[in-house]
Amino acid sequence: MKKPHLLLATLAALALAGCGKAPEAAPAPSPTPASEQKAAATEAAATPAADSAPAPTGDDSKNLSVFCWSEYIPQSVIDKFSEETGIKVSVENYASNEEMLAKLLSGGGVYDIIQPSEYVIEGLIKENLLDPIDVANIPNIKNVAPEFLNMAFDPGNKYSVPFMAGTVGIVVNTELVPDPITSYKDVFQEKYKGNIVVLDDAREIVSWALETQDIPVNDVSDENLEKVKPILTQWLPLVKVFDSDSPKTALLNGDVAIGIVWGGEGAKLLEADKKFKWVIPSEGAHLFVDSLAIPKGAKHPKNAQLFMNFILRPDISKEISDEFPYLNPNAAARELLSAEQLNNPASFPTKEEMTKMELFKDIGDQATKIDEVVTSIKAN
């Protein structure tokens, strides 16, 4: 049996790996909607009452506390939920899994909904730190594409429902960088020193170095960390900006010309200006799945499940994609997206690209070692 301080250390180590992604998911289906399904999806969106969950009963008060990633849930969605249910929603944001876990575990806040990445859910389930959900209260889970259900980090979706997914890729300002960029190795060249933005995420960064050596991203042994240290020592001094919150900003402002960013950030750059090009690194990338879950001891679990069901409504999920264009796992919502949205390569990778993607798994104490390696190199 783990002692409390060991539990905290384990979960802190888990989180220090960044916004990772985990198990063996099948490739997402082609995002192009079938024309015959469009009308049905539109009708479902127009009649949300048909997909409403049962109203909560008992003494649940009209409050809901949501702790979620920044730039992920539009305020308009929060407002609509409150208008329809009468539930007052308070929202607090974080920029990384480690920030979320640190506050959650320290007792710095009591939340009803959290939004962890899948490998974090895996760890929280192991430590019995999530409350189970009742899918009978979440009928809109039927809208989720099959390959995003029953994933290895939460078999049977006993503790979580998918919110958004995505990948990490390279964005190039082609007006400033005429040379072809196809790989991590192409990005981290001396001639681009001071002209690069990357995610401020230790596990992400280490995974890129591992992939250049054909080492699986979850094979983070001490030996493999030693193998990639020289690569990281070469790469990190070339970076001008480390930013996991809004890496697109440095590119939009012209502060840098190349970035390794979240897919949703890349999609917004492509929407903003045709000078930006999106590239899935030739070495490979990984798929992440961010979900909604209820932390152990939540005060309003019934309201939390109402919120989960609301988020999975096709019209609401589409509204989220409109503002934050990540890979939407909601198949019914995809039917409401425009062809332009579905054809954005940063939002919806091709099947061929998806086959090369891995998901991060819980690597336990090795997460701390990853963080130590990256932090040490950045400091020097």
N, C-alpha and C positions, 0 to 999 in steps of 0.2 A: 504494500500500500504506500502510495507516495505521500510524503509530508507536504504541507502547504507551500513551503518555500521552494521545494523541488518542482511542484506543479507550476508555480509562477515562472520559474526559470525555464522549464520546458516550453511553456507557451510563449514566453518572450523570445526564446530562440526560434520557435516556429515562425513568429511574426517577422523577425529581423530579415527574413528572406525576401520581403517585398511583395508586390502584388502578383503572386505566382498563380499557376494553373496546374491541374493534376491528371486524372486517370485516363483510361483508354477510351476516349470518345470516338464514335464513328464520325466520318466527315459530314459536315453540314450539307443539306441538300442544296441543289442549285437554287439561288434566290429568285429566279424568274418565276413569277406567279402564273398559274394556269388560268386562262381567261374565264373558264367556266366556274372557277372558285371565287372569283372576284366579287360577284354579286352576293354570294352567300356570306362572305366575310363582311361586306359593307352592311348587309342587313343585321348581322350579329352586332356590329359596332353601333348601329343606330338603335338597337333595343337592348341596352345594358341590363334592364330589369330581368330579362330572361336568364342571364348568367349571374345573377346576384346570389351571394352566399346567404345562408340563414342569418337573420339579425342576432347579435349576441344577446344572451340572456343572463340573468343573475345580477350581481352587484357591480359589474364592470362599469366604471365611470367613463364619461365622455372625453377621454384624453388618450393621447398616443405619443410616445417619445421615440423619434427615429434618429438613429446614428448611422450616417451614410457617407459614402465618398463625395467629395466636392465635385461639382459639375457633372451630376449624374441623374438627379431627380428634379425636373422642372418645377418651379414654384407654382405654375399653373395647375400641375397635377395635384400637388398638395392642397391647393385651394379648392379644386373640384371635389376631392375626397371629403373635405370638411363640409362643403356645401351640401353634398348628397347624404352624409351620415350624421352631421351635427357633432362629429368628433373633432376636438381641438388638437391640432398636430404641432408639436415642437420638433424642430429639426436642428441637429448639430452635425457638422461635417468633419471629416478627417481626410488626410492626404495619403495615408498608407495603412496597411494592415497592422503594422507594429504600433502606430499611434492609436488605432482603435483598440487593440488588445491591451495596451498599457493602461489606458483609461478604464476599460471594462474591468480589468483584473484588480486595479488599485482601488476600485470603489468610487472613482471620480465622477461617475454618473450612473443612473439607473435607467436602462433603456428597454423598450418593448420590441424594437426591430433593429437588427444590425445587418450589415451588407458585406460579409466576408468573401474573399476568394476561396475557391474550392479546397485548396490544401489546408487552409485555416479552418474551414468547416470540418475537414477530416480530423484535425487535432482537437477541436472543441468537442466533437462527438466522443472521441476517445476518452476525454477527461470529464465527460458528463456535464458539460457546461452549456448545453442547449436544451431547451424544452421541446418535446416532440410536437408536431403539428397534426391536425386532423384534416386530411385531404377532403373529407366530406364538407368541410367549411370553405374549401377552395375549389369549387367546381370549374373555375376558369383554367385550372391546370391542364385541362384537356386541350387548350390552345397551344401548348408548348410542343415544339417539334420532338419526335420520339428520341432522337439522338442526344437531347439535352435532359432527358429524364432517366432516373434509375442509374445514375452515373456512379462510378466506383467509390467516390468520396462520401456518398449518401445513398446507399442502396434503398430503393423504394421511396425515396424522397420523404423519409420519416421526419427530417429536421429542417428541410430547406426547399425553396422553390427558385428556379432560375430567374434572374433579373435581366442581365445582359452578358454577352460574351465578347471576345475579340482577340486580337493578336497584337504583336509589336512589330513594327517595320521601320524602314528608312524613308525619310522624306528629303528630297533634294530640290533646292532652288536652282532650276536649270539655267536661269539667267546669270547666276554667279558661278555655277559649277558645270562647265560644258562637258567634262569627261564623264564617261559612263560609270555609274555606281551600282554595283550589283550585290555587294557582300559587306560583311562587317570589316573585312580586311581593307576593302576599298575606302571605307569611311575613315578608318584610323590610320591616315597617312600624315607624315610630317607637314606636307604642304597645306593641310587643312587645320593646322594647329590654331586654336583660338577662334575657330569658325564652326564649332560643333556644339549642339545641345543633345544631351542624353537624359534618360530617366534617372532620377536620384534613387536608385533601387539596387541594392547590392546583389541580390540573387539574380535579377535580370542581367546585370552587367557580367557576372560570372558565367551565366548560362551562355552568353554570346561567345565568350572565350572558349568555353567547353566545346561549343559547336564547331569552332574553327579547327578543333583537334579531333573531330568525329567522336567525341565523348558524350554519351547521353546526358541530358540536362539534369537528371535526378541522380546521376552517379557522382555524388559530391564527396568522394573519399578524401582523406588527407593527402594521399598520393596524387590524386587528380588536381586538388587545389594547388599543390606544389608545381604541377605541370603548367598551370595557367598563370601563375604569379608573374613570370617574365612578360607574358602578353599584356596583362593588366598594367604592369609597371610601364610598359611602352605606351599603352592606350590612354590612360587616365590624364596624364599631363597635357594631352592635346585638347581636352574638353574645356570649353569656355563656360558652359552653363549646365548644371545638374538640376533638373526640374521634373518632378513626377506630377505636380499639380496641374500645370498648364504649359507644357513644353512647346506648344504651338506658338506661344507669344513671342519668343525670341526669334522664331522664323518669320512670323508676320511683320515684326518690327525691323527686320533686316539686320539684326544683331549677329546672326549666324546664317550659314548657308546650307547646312546639313543637320539632320536630326534623326535620332532613333527614339520613336514616340509610340504612344498607344494608338491603336487603329482609329478610335473615335476622334482623336486629335488630328490624325493624318487626314481623315475624311473631311473635317472642317477646313483644313488647309486646301485640299483639292477643290472644295466648293468655293473658297475665297478667291483663288487665283490659279489660272492654268499654268503658271510658271512652275508650280510645285508638282513633283512627280513622286509617286508611291512605289516602293520596292520591297518585296518580301526577300530577305537575305538568302542568297543561294545556299548558305550553310544550313538554313532551316530557322524556324521560329517556333513559338509555342502558342497554344490556345489557352485563354483563361476564361473561367466562368465565375461571375460574381452573382451571388444569390441572396435572397432574403431569409433571415433566420431569427428565431426568438431566443434571446439569452436566458439562461436559467434564472428564475426568480423575477421575470418580467411582471410588472403590475397589471398589465392590460393585454394578456395573450389573446383574448377573443377579438379585441380591436385590431391586434396585429394581424390576425388571420383575415379579417375583413379587408385590411389594407393590402395584404398579399393578393387576395382575390381581385381587388380593384385594379391593382397594377397589371394583372394578367388579362384584363379586358382588352380586346383588340384595339379599340379606339384609343385607350389610354397608353398602351404599349407603343402604338404608332406615334402618339404625341411625344413620348420620350425619345423615340428615334429621330423625330423631326429636329429636336434640339441637341441631342447627344447621339450622333450617328455611329453607334457601335454595332457589332454583329448581334442582331436581335434573335433570340432563340424562340420567340413567339411566332409560330407559323401563321396563325390567323392574322396577326398584325402585319406580317410581311405582305399579305395580300392587299393591304391598304397603302403600301408604300409606292412611290412613283418608280418608273423605270430608271430614272436618273439616280435615285437613292439606291436601288437594288444593284445597279451597275457600278457603284462607287467601289473601287477595288480595296480601299482601306477599310470599308465597312464589311464587305462580303468577299472574303478570299475565294478563289476558285477551288474546285474539288481537288485539283492537282496540288495546289498550295496547301490545302488542308491535310493532305496525306502526309506531308512532311512535318506537321506540327505535333509537338508533345505538350502534355500538361504537367505542371509542377505537382509533385507529391510532397507530403510531409516528410522532411528529412531530419527532424529532431534536432539534436544538439549541433549538427553540422551547420545549421543556419547561423549560429553564433560565430562559428569559425569563418564563414563567408563574410559576415559583416566586419569582423576584425581585419581580414585581409584587405578588403576594399577601403575601409576607413584608414588603415595604416598607409596605404599607397596614396590616397588622396591627401593625407596630412603631410606627406613628404614631397 
